Amino acid sequence: MWHHVAGCKEVDNGTVNMTLYWDGQLVGSYQGTTNDTGTNAAVYIGKYPYSSGGGLGGYIDEIRISSTLRYSDDFVPMRFLLNDADTVALYHFEEINND
């Protein structure tokens, strides 16, 4: 079963707004200051195996990192992500490993 997960973060004059969407529906939000959210840290994609209790079971199909806020309301997820002027990184993960 396919799911779309989107995490959004917006910083405006020291106020941080973070939202989490599951299949286009808002499921969580947080608002605080930049002091509340801590320092910048590395982002890991698929770092922990599911069996270690540190992640979700399944496969990652596509990831897009953007320089702008993509979602501020519920939305209809796109099955295939597109590259545009606000895209910083886009990974389709379409490689096939025949080992």
C-alpha positions in Angstrom: 0.0 0.0 0.0 1.3 3.4 -1.0 1.4 6.4 1.4 2.5 10.0 1.0 4.2 11.6 4.0 5.1 15.3 4.0 7.0 17.2 6.8 6.9 21.0 6.5 8.9 23.6 8.4 8.6 27.4 8.1 10.6 29.9 10.0 9.3 33.5 10.2 11.0 36.1 12.5 12.1 33.5 15.0 8.8 31.6 15.0 8.9 28.0 13.8 5.9 26.3 12.4 6.1 22.6 11.7 3.4 20.4 10.2 3.1 16.7 9.3 0.8 15.4 6.6 -0.2 11.7 6.0 -1.8 11.1 2.6 -2.5 14.8 2.2 -4.2 15.2 5.6 -2.8 17.2 8.5 -2.0 14.8 11.3 0.2 17.0 13.5 1.6 20.5 14.0 4.0 22.4 16.3 4.7 26.1 16.8 7.5 27.5 18.8 10.7 29.6 18.6 14.0 28.7 17.0 15.3 28.2 20.5 12.7 25.5 21.1 13.5 23.4 18.0 17.3 23.1 18.6 20.2 23.4 16.2 20.4 22.2 12.6 21.2 18.6 12.3 21.9 16.1 9.5 19.0 14.4 7.7 19.1 10.7 7.3 17.0 8.8 4.8 16.5 5.2 5.6 19.2 5.2 8.3 17.6 2.6 10.7 16.3 -0.8 9.8 12.7 -1.3 10.9 13.6 -4.2 13.1 15.7 -1.8 15.3 12.5 0.1 16.3 13.8 3.3 14.8 11.8 3.6 11.6 8.8 2.7 9.5 8.4 -0.6 7.7 8.3 -0.3 3.9 10.2 1.2 1.0 11.0 4.8 0.1 9.8 5.6 -3.4 10.4 9.3 -3.8 11.8 12.2 -1.8 11.8 15.9 -2.6 13.4 18.6 -0.5 12.2 22.1 -1.2 13.4 25.6 -0.5 9.8 26.8 0.0 6.8 25.7 2.0 4.9 23.2 -0.2 1.8 22.5 1.9 -0.1 24.7 4.3 -3.5 23.0 3.9 -4.8 19.5 3.2 -3.9 18.5 -0.4 -4.1 15.6 -2.9 -0.7 13.9 -3.0 1.0 13.5 -6.4 2.2 9.9 -7.1 5.3 11.1 -8.9 7.1 14.2 -7.6 8.3 16.8 -10.1 11.4 19.0 -10.2 10.7 22.8 -10.2 12.3 26.1 -9.3 11.8 25.4 -5.5 13.3 21.9 -5.6 16.6 21.5 -3.8 16.9 17.8 -4.2 14.7 15.1 -5.8 15.3 11.4 -5.6 13.1 8.9 -7.5 14.8 5.7 -6.3 14.1 3.9 -9.6 17.4 2.1 -9.7 17.2 -1.7 -10.0 19.7 -3.9 -8.2 20.1 -7.3 -9.9 22.6 -8.7 -7.4 
